[in-house]
C-alpha cells in the first residue's frame, strides 16, 4: 500500500471569543508622533493594516495639521504625510479621516479646512501604489464636518456628508474615469426646524445604505414640545446614472424625545459584514448605552452591549468577521478602550485593551477575523495599534503566540520544532493517518484533551470543510517530565478508504 501524507492544518477555534472564555490579553505597539488625535484603519489586500491619522506638526515642516498615512506590518510602522489639512490646534472634528478598503484597493478620505473658507473633502488611493499618492477632490466646499466613506461596487469609494446648512445630504462616488459625481439628494432635505447631526454610509454589492441622525424642534414645527431625535436607515440600489440615485423611505432604529436639543445616537459606525449582515454600532445619549443594531428578517434589532454603570463617552466602533461574529468597542469615562464580541446570541465579557487610553479607537478585522485597533493616546504622543496577544508572532517564525504557548515553544526564538507531527501508524497490518502533539500535562479526556489552560482537539475531515473529532482514536499518550504530555491521535479509517483525509489540531484557550 502506498503511504500518502497530508499537509498539517492548525486551526484557531472561533470560540476564542466566546463569553465563556476568559478575557483576551492584548499586545499594544506604538509609534511616536507629534500630536495625533484621530485615526481610522482598514486592512489592505496585501494583509497590512492601513491607517490614516491627524497630526499637528509645528514647528516641523510642513507646518500645520496634516493627514498622515501609516502602514502597519507585523510590528513595524512606515508613514508619509498626505497633505496639510488646516492649522495646528484646530477643532479635531473639522479634519476628520476615514480609511476604506476592499479586496482590490485601499483609499484614504479626509476633510481639509483652513481657518477661513469652506471645508473640502479629499481622497487618495493608497494601495496599490507605485508612486506618491494622487490627491483628488471629492467635494470642494458644500460639506458640514460630518462625513463617512465606504467602498462601493466596482472598487471605488462612496462618500456621504451632511451639507453645510445641516439640512441636506450629498452622496458622491468616484467613476472609473477618475472623476467624482455628486447627488445632492433633494428627497432628504429637511425643514428649517430640523437638523442632521450624524451620518454613515455602507455598501453591499449594488446596495447603498444610509444612516442619519436628525433632530426636530417640535415647538417650531407644531408637533408638540421638546425635540424629537431619530436614527434612521434608508437603502438604495445604485443606478447607472448617478443623478437617479434615490434612497427609499426611512426605517427608524432609535426614536427619542428630549426636552432640550439632543441626538438619538452619536459615534456611529456601520458596515455590511463579511458574513452578509448589515449592522450599526452607536452610543445612545440619554442612557449612555453602547448599542449594536442588526438588520434581521423582522427588521432592526438593537441590543445593548454596555450600560450606564460605566458610561460611554466617545469612540464607538465595530467590525464584522467572516465567521458571523461582530466585534464592538467603546471608550469608557476613564478613556480606556473596551472590546466585546457579539456571537449571534450574546455578547462576550468586556476586555480592556491593554494600557491604551484613547478618545477615538477604530476597529478593523483581518482576513482571519482577528480584531485590530488603531488609536491615538490621549496626550497625542503615540499612534497605537493593538491586537490580541494570542495572534501575535513576535519571533516571526509563522507561529502565533497561542500555538507557541499551547505546544510549549519559545515565542521569542524562531523555530518550528514543537509543532504537531504527522505519521503513519500500523495497527493490525493496516496503516492509519495519525497526529502527535506536545501539550500541557494533567489534563483529562481522550479527544478532546482538556488541560487547565488549553483544550486540544484533533479533528478529521474528508472534504476540508466539515471537521469533527468523530472518527478519531487515541493511539498513545505519555508524559515527558519537565516538557509536557504527548498525545497521538489516529484516524479510525485505514488509508485508502477515502480519496481525501485531513487531520488538524484545534486549540482553545480555556
C-alpha positions as CSV (number, residue, x, y, z in Angstrom):
1,X,0.0,0.0,0.0
2,X,1.4,3.4,-0.9
3,X,1.6,5.8,2.0
4,X,0.0,9.2,1.5
5,X,1.0,12.2,3.6
6,X,-1.3,15.2,4.1
7,X,-0.5,18.9,4.9
8,X,-0.7,19.8,8.6
9,X,-3.6,22.1,9.4
10,X,-3.8,24.0,12.6
11,X,-6.9,25.9,13.3
12,X,-7.9,28.5,15.9
13,X,-11.4,28.0,17.3
14,X,-14.0,30.6,16.8
15,X,-14.9,30.1,20.5
16,X,-11.7,32.0,21.4
17,X,-14.1,35.0,21.6
18,X,-16.9,33.1,23.4
19,X,-18.3,34.7,26.6
20,X,-17.4,31.5,28.4
21,X,-13.7,32.1,27.7
22,X,-11.6,34.4,29.9
23,X,-10.8,38.0,28.8
24,X,-8.4,38.4,25.9
25,X,-4.9,39.7,26.5
26,X,-3.8,42.5,24.1
27,X,-0.5,43.5,22.7
28,X,0.0,47.2,22.1
29,X,2.6,48.5,19.6
30,X,3.1,52.2,19.1
31,X,4.9,54.8,17.0
32,X,5.9,58.2,18.4
33,X,4.1,61.1,16.7
34,X,3.9,64.8,17.3
35,X,0.3,65.4,18.3
36,X,-2.1,62.8,16.9
37,X,-5.8,62.8,17.8
38,X,-7.9,60.8,15.3
39,X,-7.2,57.6,13.4
40,X,-9.0,55.3,11.1
41,X,-7.9,51.9,9.7
42,X,-8.6,49.2,7.2
43,X,-6.8,46.0,6.1
44,X,-5.5,46.0,2.5
45,X,-5.4,43.1,0.1
46,X,-1.7,42.6,1.0
47,X,-2.7,41.8,4.6
48,X,-1.2,45.0,6.0
49,X,-3.1,47.5,8.2
50,X,-3.5,50.9,6.5
51,X,-4.0,53.8,9.0
52,X,-4.8,57.4,8.4
53,X,-4.5,59.8,11.3
54,X,-4.2,63.6,12.0
55,X,-1.0,65.0,13.4
56,X,0.0,68.5,14.4
57,X,3.5,69.1,13.1
58,X,4.5,72.5,14.4
59,X,7.3,73.5,14.2
60,X,8.4,70.9,11.7
61,X,7.7,71.0,8.0
62,X,5.1,71.1,6.6
63,X,3.6,73.4,9.2
64,X,0.1,72.8,10.4
65,X,-2.2,69.8,11.0
66,X,-1.6,67.0,8.4
67,X,-3.3,63.9,7.3
68,X,-0.8,61.2,7.6
69,X,-0.7,57.7,6.1
70,X,0.8,54.9,8.2
71,X,1.2,51.2,7.1
72,X,1.5,48.7,10.0
73,X,3.1,45.4,9.1
74,X,3.8,42.8,11.9
75,X,5.2,45.3,14.4
76,X,6.7,47.9,12.1
77,X,5.4,51.3,11.1
78,X,6.1,53.2,7.9
79,X,4.4,56.6,7.3
80,X,4.2,59.6,5.0
81,X,2.3,62.9,5.0
82,X,-0.6,63.2,2.6
83,X,-1.2,66.9,2.9
84,X,-1.8,69.8,5.3
85,X,-5.5,69.9,6.2
86,X,-5.6,73.0,8.4
87,X,-4.0,74.9,11.2
88,X,-2.5,73.1,14.2
89,X,-4.6,73.0,17.3
90,X,-7.9,73.4,15.3
91,X,-11.1,71.6,16.2
92,X,-10.4,67.9,15.5
93,X,-13.9,67.2,14.1
94,X,-13.2,69.7,11.3
95,X,-10.5,67.5,9.9
96,X,-12.0,64.0,10.3
97,X,-10.5,61.0,8.5
98,X,-11.7,57.7,7.1
99,X,-9.8,54.6,5.6
100,X,-11.8,52.2,3.4
101,X,-10.8,49.1,1.5
102,X,-12.0,46.1,-0.4
103,X,-10.3,43.1,-2.0
104,X,-8.5,45.2,-4.6
105,X,-7.7,48.7,-3.3
106,X,-7.4,51.0,-0.2
107,X,-8.5,54.6,-0.1
108,X,-7.9,57.4,2.4
109,X,-10.5,60.1,2.7
110,X,-10.2,63.2,4.8
111,X,-11.5,66.8,5.3
112,X,-9.4,69.8,4.7
113,X,-10.5,73.0,6.5
114,X,-8.4,76.2,6.9
115,X,-9.2,78.9,9.5
116,X,-11.4,80.6,6.9
117,X,-13.1,79.2,3.8
118,X,-15.0,76.1,3.1
119,X,-14.3,72.5,4.2
120,X,-13.0,70.4,1.3
121,X,-13.3,66.6,1.3
122,X,-10.2,64.9,-0.3
123,X,-9.3,61.4,-1.2
124,X,-6.3,59.3,-2.4
125,X,-5.8,55.7,-3.4
126,X,-3.0,54.3,-1.2
127,X,-3.0,50.7,-2.4
128,X,-1.9,49.6,-5.0
129,X,0.6,52.4,-5.2
130,X,3.6,52.8,-7.5
131,X,4.5,56.4,-6.6
132,X,3.3,59.2,-4.3
133,X,-0.5,59.1,-3.7
134,X,-2.5,61.2,-6.1
135,X,-4.8,63.5,-4.1
136,X,-8.3,64.1,-5.6
137,X,-11.0,66.5,-4.5
138,X,-14.3,64.7,-3.6
139,X,-16.2,67.9,-2.8
140,X,-15.0,71.5,-3.0
141,X,-16.9,73.2,-0.2
142,X,-20.5,72.2,0.5
143,X,-19.9,69.9,3.4
144,X,-20.5,70.1,7.1
145,X,-17.8,68.4,9.2
146,X,-19.8,65.1,9.4
147,X,-18.9,62.7,6.6
148,X,-18.4,59.0,6.1
149,X,-17.0,56.8,3.3
150,X,-17.2,53.2,2.1
151,X,-16.1,51.1,-0.8
152,X,-18.8,50.7,-3.4
153,X,-19.5,48.5,-6.4
154,X,-16.5,48.4,-8.8
155,X,-13.9,49.1,-6.2
156,X,-14.2,52.9,-5.9
157,X,-15.2,54.9,-2.8
158,X,-18.6,56.4,-2.0
159,X,-18.6,59.4,0.3
160,X,-21.7,60.7,2.1
161,X,-21.8,64.0,4.0
162,X,-24.2,66.4,5.7
163,X,-24.4,69.7,3.8
164,X,-23.2,72.9,5.3
165,X,-26.8,74.0,6.1
166,X,-27.2,70.9,8.3
167,X,-30.5,70.1,6.5
168,X,-29.4,68.2,3.4
169,X,-27.3,65.2,2.4
170,X,-24.9,64.7,-0.5
171,X,-23.6,61.3,-1.7
172,X,-20.6,61.2,-4.0
173,X,-19.0,58.4,-6.0
174,X,-15.8,58.1,-7.9
175,X,-16.2,57.0,-11.5
176,X,-13.9,54.6,-13.4
177,X,-12.8,57.6,-15.4
178,X,-11.3,59.1,-12.3
179,X,-13.9,61.9,-11.7
180,X,-16.3,62.4,-8.8
181,X,-20.0,62.8,-9.3
182,X,-22.3,64.2,-6.7
183,X,-26.0,63.9,-6.0
184,X,-27.4,66.4,-3.6
185,X,-30.4,64.3,-2.5
186,X,-33.4,66.6,-2.7
187,X,-35.6,63.9,-1.2
188,X,-33.6,64.0,2.0
189,X,-33.8,67.8,2.5
190,X,-35.5,68.5,5.9
191,X,-37.3,71.7,7.1
192,X,-35.6,74.6,8.9
193,X,-36.8,73.4,12.3
194,X,-34.8,70.2,11.9
195,X,-31.1,69.4,11.5
196,X,-28.9,66.4,10.7
197,X,-26.2,65.5,13.2
198,X,-24.6,62.2,12.3
199,X,-24.2,60.2,9.0
200,X,-22.9,56.8,8.0
201,X,-22.9,55.0,4.6
202,X,-22.4,51.3,3.9
203,X,-22.3,49.3,0.7
204,X,-23.1,45.7,-0.1
205,X,-22.9,44.7,-3.7
206,X,-25.0,47.2,-5.7
207,X,-26.8,48.4,-2.5
208,X,-26.1,51.6,-0.7
209,X,-27.3,52.1,2.9
210,X,-27.5,55.4,4.6
211,X,-27.9,56.1,8.3
212,X,-28.9,59.5,9.5
213,X,-29.4,61.1,12.9
214,X,-31.8,64.0,12.8
215,X,-33.4,66.3,15.5
216,X,-36.7,68.1,15.1
217,X,-37.7,71.1,17.2
218,X,-41.3,70.1,17.9
219,X,-42.2,73.6,19.3
220,X,-41.3,75.2,16.0
221,X,-42.8,72.5,13.8
222,X,-46.1,72.4,15.7
223,X,-45.6,68.8,16.6
224,X,-45.6,69.2,20.4
225,X,-42.9,70.2,22.8
226,X,-39.3,69.3,23.2
227,X,-37.1,67.8,20.5
228,X,-37.7,64.5,18.6
229,X,-34.4,62.8,17.8
230,X,-34.2,59.8,15.4
231,X,-31.7,57.4,14.0
232,X,-33.0,56.0,10.7
233,X,-31.9,53.8,7.9
234,X,-32.5,54.2,4.2
235,X,-31.5,51.9,1.3
236,X,-30.9,52.4,-2.4
237,X,-29.8,50.4,-5.4
238,X,-27.0,52.2,-7.2
239,X,-28.2,53.4,-10.6
240,X,-26.0,53.6,-13.7
241,X,-26.8,57.3,-13.9
242,X,-25.8,58.9,-10.6
243,X,-28.4,61.7,-10.8
244,X,-31.1,59.0,-10.5
245,X,-29.9,57.8,-7.1
246,X,-32.9,57.6,-4.8
247,X,-33.0,56.4,-1.2
248,X,-36.2,54.8,-0.1
249,X,-38.3,55.7,2.9
250,X,-36.7,55.9,6.4
251,X,-36.9,53.0,8.8
252,X,-36.4,54.0,12.4
253,X,-33.7,52.4,14.6
254,X,-33.9,54.8,17.5
255,X,-36.7,57.4,18.2
256,X,-36.3,59.5,21.4
257,X,-38.0,62.6,22.7
258,X,-35.7,65.1,24.6
259,X,-36.8,68.2,26.5
260,X,-33.9,70.1,25.0
261,X,-31.9,69.8,21.8
262,X,-30.0,66.4,21.7
263,X,-29.3,63.5,19.4
264,X,-30.6,59.9,19.5
265,X,-27.2,58.4,18.8
266,X,-23.5,59.5,18.4
267,X,-20.3,58.0,17.2
268,X,-22.0,55.8,14.5
269,X,-20.1,53.0,12.8
270,X,-21.9,50.9,10.2
271,X,-21.0,48.3,7.6
272,X,-22.0,45.2,5.7
273,X,-20.1,42.5,7.5
274,X,-18.2,39.8,5.6
275,X,-20.9,37.4,6.7
276,X,-23.5,39.5,4.8
277,X,-25.2,41.3,7.8
278,X,-25.9,45.0,7.8
279,X,-25.1,46.4,11.3
280,X,-24.5,49.7,13.0
281,X,-22.9,50.4,16.4
282,X,-23.6,53.7,18.3
283,X,-23.8,55.3,21.6
284,X,-27.3,56.3,22.8
285,X,-27.0,59.7,24.5
286,X,-29.9,59.6,27.0
287,X,-28.9,56.2,28.6
288,X,-25.2,56.4,27.6
289,X,-25.5,52.9,26.3
290,X,-23.4,51.2,23.7
291,X,-25.7,49.5,21.2
292,X,-25.4,47.2,18.2
293,X,-28.3,47.2,15.8
294,X,-28.5,44.4,13.2
295,X,-30.9,44.2,10.3
296,X,-32.7,40.9,10.7
297,X,-35.7,39.3,8.9
298,X,-38.2,41.1,11.2
299,X,-36.4,44.5,10.9
300,X,-33.8,46.3,13.0
301,X,-33.0,44.8,16.4
302,X,-30.9,46.9,18.7
303,X,-29.0,45.2,21.6
304,X,-27.2,46.9,24.4
305,X,-23.6,45.7,25.0
306,X,-22.6,48.3,27.6
307,X,-24.9,50.0,30.1
308,X,-24.9,53.3,32.0
309,X,-23.0,51.8,35.0
310,X,-19.7,52.6,33.3
311,X,-20.7,55.1,30.7
312,X,-19.6,55.6,27.2
313,X,-18.0,58.9,26.3
314,X,-16.9,58.5,22.7
315,X,-15.2,56.2,20.3
316,X,-17.9,53.5,19.5
317,X,-16.6,51.3,16.6
318,X,-17.4,47.9,15.1
319,X,-16.0,45.4,12.7
320,X,-17.6,42.2,11.3
321,X,-15.7,38.9,10.9
322,X,-16.2,36.2,8.3
323,X,-17.5,33.7,10.9
324,X,-20.5,35.9,11.6
325,X,-19.3,37.4,14.8
326,X,-19.2,41.2,15.2
327,X,-16.6,43.0,17.3
328,X,-17.6,46.2,19.1
329,X,-15.6,48.7,21.0
330,X,-16.2,51.7,23.1
331,X,-14.3,54.2,25.3
332,X,-15.4,54.5,28.9
333,X,-15.3,57.5,31.2
334,X,-11.6,56.8,32.0
335,X,-10.8,56.9,28.3
336,X,-9.9,53.2,28.2
337,X,-10.9,51.2,25.2
338,X,-13.1,48.2,25.9
339,X,-13.7,45.3,23.5
340,X,-16.7,42.9,23.2
341,X,-17.9,40.4,20.7
342,X,-21.5,39.5,19.5
343,X,-21.5,35.8,18.6
344,X,-25.0,35.8,17.2
345,X,-26.7,35.1,20.6
346,X,-24.9,37.1,23.3
347,X,-22.1,39.5,24.0
348,X,-18.7,38.4,25.4
349,X,-17.4,40.0,28.6
350,X,-15.7,43.3,28.2
351,X,-11.9,43.2,27.6
352,X,-9.9,46.3,28.5
353,X,-7.4,46.7,25.6
354,X,-4.1,46.9,27.4
355,X,-2.9,50.2,28.6
356,X,-4.3,52.1,25.6
357,X,-6.0,55.4,26.5
358,X,-7.8,56.9,23.5
359,X,-10.8,59.0,22.6
360,X,-11.4,57.5,19.1
361,X,-10.3,53.9,18.7
362,X,-11.2,52.3,15.3
363,X,-11.7,48.6,14.8
364,X,-10.7,46.6,11.8
365,X,-10.7,42.8,11.3
366,X,-8.2,40.9,9.2
367,X,-9.0,38.1,6.8
368,X,-8.9,35.6,9.8
369,X,-11.4,37.7,11.7
370,X,-8.8,38.9,14.2
371,X,-9.6,42.4,15.5
372,X,-7.1,45.2,15.4
373,X,-7.4,48.7,17.0
374,X,-5.9,51.9,15.5
375,X,-5.9,54.6,18.1
376,X,-4.1,57.6,19.5
377,X,-3.0,58.1,23.1
378,X,-4.9,60.9,24.9
379,X,-1.9,63.2,25.0
380,X,-1.3,62.8,21.3
381,X,2.2,61.4,21.6
382,X,1.6,57.9,20.2
383,X,-0.1,56.3,17.4
384,X,-1.1,52.8,18.6
385,X,-2.0,49.5,17.0
386,X,-3.4,46.8,19.3
387,X,-4.2,43.2,18.6
388,X,-5.0,40.1,20.8
389,X,-1.7,38.7,22.1
390,X,-2.7,35.2,21.1
391,X,-2.4,36.2,17.4
392,X,1.0,38.0,17.6
393,X,4.1,36.4,16.1
394,X,7.0,38.2,17.9
395,X,9.8,36.0,16.6
396,X,8.2,35.9,13.1
397,X,8.5,32.2,12.6
398,X,5.0,31.9,11.3
399,X,3.6,30.5,14.6
400,X,1.3,32.7,16.5
401,X,1.6,33.1,20.3
402,X,-1.4,30.9,21.0
403,X,0.3,27.9,19.4
404,X,3.7,28.7,20.8
405,X,2.1,28.7,24.3
406,X,-0.1,25.6,23.8
407,X,2.7,23.5,22.2
408,X,5.4,24.6,24.6
409,X,7.6,26.5,22.1
410,X,9.6,29.7,22.9
411,X,7.7,32.7,21.4
412,X,10.9,34.7,21.2
413,X,13.0,32.1,19.4
414,X,12.1,31.3,15.7
415,X,11.7,27.6,15.4
416,X,9.1,25.0,14.4
417,X,10.4,22.1,16.4
418,X,7.4,21.8,18.8
419,X,4.6,21.8,16.1
420,X,2.4,18.7,15.8
421,X,3.8,15.8,13.8
422,X,2.1,13.6,11.3
423,X,2.8,9.9,11.0
424,X,1.5,6.7,9.5
425,X,0.6,4.2,12.3
426,X,0.4,0.5,11.6
427,X,-2.3,-1.3,13.5
428,X,-3.1,-5.0,12.8
429,X,-1.4,-4.8,9.5
430,X,-3.4,-1.7,8.4
431,X,-2.0,1.8,8.0
432,X,-3.7,4.8,9.5
433,X,-3.0,8.6,9.4
434,X,-2.1,9.9,12.8
435,X,-1.1,13.2,14.5
436,X,1.0,13.7,17.6
437,X,1.3,16.9,19.7
438,X,3.0,18.1,22.8
439,X,0.6,19.8,25.2
440,X,0.0,20.6,28.9
441,X,0.1,17.8,31.4
442,X,-2.5,17.0,33.9
443,X,-5.5,17.0,31.5
444,X,-8.3,14.6,31.0
445,X,-10.3,13.1,28.1
446,X,-9.1,11.3,25.1
447,X,-10.2,13.7,22.3
448,X,-10.7,16.5,23.1
449,X,-7.9,16.5,25.7
450,X,-8.8,19.2,28.3
451,X,-6.0,20.7,30.4
452,X,-6.1,23.6,32.8
453,X,-5.2,26.3,30.3
454,X,-6.0,24.7,26.9
455,X,-8.3,22.3,25.2
456,X,-6.7,20.3,22.4
457,X,-9.0,18.7,19.8
458,X,-7.7,16.6,16.9
459,X,-10.3,16.8,14.1
460,X,-10.8,14.8,11.0
461,X,-12.3,15.8,7.6
462,X,-12.8,14.1,4.3
463,X,-13.7,17.3,2.4
464,X,-11.7,20.1,4.0
465,X,-14.9,21.8,5.1
466,X,-16.7,19.7,7.7
467,X,-14.5,18.9,10.7
468,X,-15.2,16.7,13.7
469,X,-13.4,14.6,16.4
470,X,-15.7,11.7,15.3
471,X,-13.7,9.0,13.5
472,X,-10.6,9.5,15.7
473,X,-9.0,7.2,18.2
474,X,-6.4,7.8,21.0
475,X,-3.4,5.8,20.0
476,X,-0.9,6.7,22.7
477,X,-0.3,9.3,25.5
478,X,2.7,9.7,27.7
479,X,4.3,12.5,29.8
480,X,7.9,13.8,29.4
481,X,9.0,15.2,32.8
482,X,9.6,19.0,32.5
483,X,8.3,19.1,29.0
484,X,4.6,18.2,28.9
485,X,2.3,15.4,27.7
486,X,2.5,13.9,24.2
487,X,-0.8,12.6,22.7
488,X,-1.1,10.6,19.4
489,X,-4.5,10.6,17.8
490,X,-5.1,8.5,14.7
491,X,-7.9,8.1,12.2
492,X,-10.1,5.0,12.6
493,X,-10.2,4.7,8.8
494,X,-7.4,2.8,7.0
495,X,-5.5,4.8,4.4
496,X,-7.2,4.2,1.1
497,X,-10.8,4.1,2.4
498,X,-11.3,7.7,1.3
499,X,-9.9,9.8,-1.6
500,X,-9.1,12.6,0.9
501,X,-8.4,12.6,4.6
502,X,-7.2,15.5,6.7
503,X,-6.3,15.9,10.3
504,X,-5.8,19.2,12.3
505,X,-5.3,20.3,15.8
506,X,-7.8,22.9,17.2
507,X,-6.6,24.8,20.2
508,X,-8.8,26.7,22.5
509,X,-7.6,28.7,25.5
510,X,-9.8,27.9,28.5
